Amino acid sequence: MKLWQKGNNVDEQVEKFTVGKDVLFDIQLAEYDVLGNIAHARMIASIELLTKEELNKLEAELKKIYHQIKKGNFILEEGMEDVHSQIEYQLTQSLGETGKKIHVGRSRNDQVLVDLKLFLREEIKSLITHIERLFKLLLQQSEKFRNHLLPGYTHFQVAMPSSFGLWFGAYAESLSDDLEMLLASYTMVNKNPLGSAAGYGSSFPLNRQMTTDLLGFESLNYNAVYAQMTRGKSEKAVAMGMSNVASTLSRLAYDVCLYMNQEFGFVKFPDELTTGSSIMPHKKNPDVFELIRARCNRIQAIPNELTLLTGNLPSGYHRDLQLSKEIIFPAITSLKECIEMTILMLENISIRENILNDKKYDVLYSVESVNQLVMQGTPFRDAYKQVGETIAQGNFQRPQSVPYTHEGSIGNLNNNKIAEKFNSTLSKFKFNEKMRELIQ
Ligand code: ARG
């Protein structure tokens, strides 16, 4: 069934090609389509385009469809173009004339947009629950392993003393910044496009503020042309936020692969969390982290893919935009899975003690020796030369104490400050359950 069909049938190949993967991905939009439908129906009833009785019937039917979706029984029937057509079809099947009235004052263009925004809002929310769990775990591990020293490297060369406290905390703080980017994308997405219709508004006296309130949006995309332009742009903003998280995870994954390597041997995981080789009986491979790294690198390509999808589009709706779903939907799922796996692995990590006792790490303390000479009055450059010579002659002795006191150093992790920053950003997300009230 095509909502727009006026007589002759569409060529089968054209139909298959244009529907594409909507059959698959529109299912994820279905519950939001119902919520958008209820808000729209209430609004058009308020301007007398539906009677009270018609509205009641529509709402009752839409609630049924909502529960059908929640039970996993909702499908796009054979020949159905998209979720919007399926729901309108079901309404018309059960309510006849009344069902046919719901599409007044809107277009599928603002309908799919509002669905997407509600979907993205919920997905960001769920992503953040995952991120928060990982953040807390990282800080916990940072505290637990605060005294486990680790070589710090620059250029992959032994550089200065670091610690697992500092290492875990670094990724926690990285997530805290990533959260700020997600907050920006959430704020962008949290605006109502409904009422922009095909992209040029409607001559009906729509009450756009009403649907904005009903759906719990913070405000509107006011300009109808711009509202339509947020298609693709919203997905890209979220993808950019996700891309930062992905970059944090893929770096962490690389560190772990390195630290697990026998030359380093800093960290270990229980056998059941590692994978074997079909030929080498001794192998315990870090496949989980390698796949996190690979997936997260792919996720970082998503903003670029969306840029290429939308980059040559003028304003107005274009069918190209349909493909944004198949780009971003699987990426969201993948990122959540990567976070879950990172949590599972890091909960079970063991860290080698006394790593720095090995003589080869003595030079990590060269700067400390220089600093001690400076404290005794030697100018820095002279102290630097002096220590350099001792190292070259093979006479370097590592100093006993390493007094790091400043903020964010091995002796003063400032994890509480990092947590404060994270929580402050978290509190700025204007999450609300308003849209769910529509089906109560
Ligand atoms: N499946 C379409 C999409 O995702 C729905 C909007 C169709 N609008 C249109 N004018 N053909 O973009």
Boltz pocket constraint, residues with backbone or C-beta under 6 A from the ligand:
constraints:
  - pocket:
      binder: B
      contacts: [[A, 22], [A, 81], [A, 82], [A, 108], [A, 109], [A, 112], [A, 317], [A, 318], [A, 319], [A, 321], [A, 322], [A, 323]]
      max_distance: 6.0
